[in-house]
Amino acid sequence: MMDVFAAVADPTRRSLLEHLRAEGPLSITALSEPFSMSRQAVTKHLTVLQEAGLIAVTPRGRERIHSLHPEPLKAMEDWLAPYSEAWDERLDRLKHHLNGEDHDWTHR
């Protein structure tokens, strides 16, 4: 899972994942178009995403087609869920406090 966190920590890689999510499978040429960097730089980012299991690469003639493989993101989401729930509870308590509602939150 650390590979997934490291892969999505970079904004360019997150943009590449979003592009694949929105557009579907794409060639390196199509993936490189929105970025102001070389194809070689985009390829390096795609390699990190592939090694983290976030994209799959399929040869199609002379091209390599990249497609989103979101399953590792689900594992990351499952791992983060308890933390999200804890923050939701804390924010709810803060909201009630700021609204002047008198609740005994010490038993939660």
Secondary structure, 3 states (H helix, E strand, C coil): CHHHHHHHCCHHHHHHHHHHHHHCCEEHHHHHCCCCCCHHHHHHHHHHHHHCCCEEEEEECCEEEEEECCHHHHHHHHHHHHHHHHHHHHHHHHHHHHCCCCCCHHHC
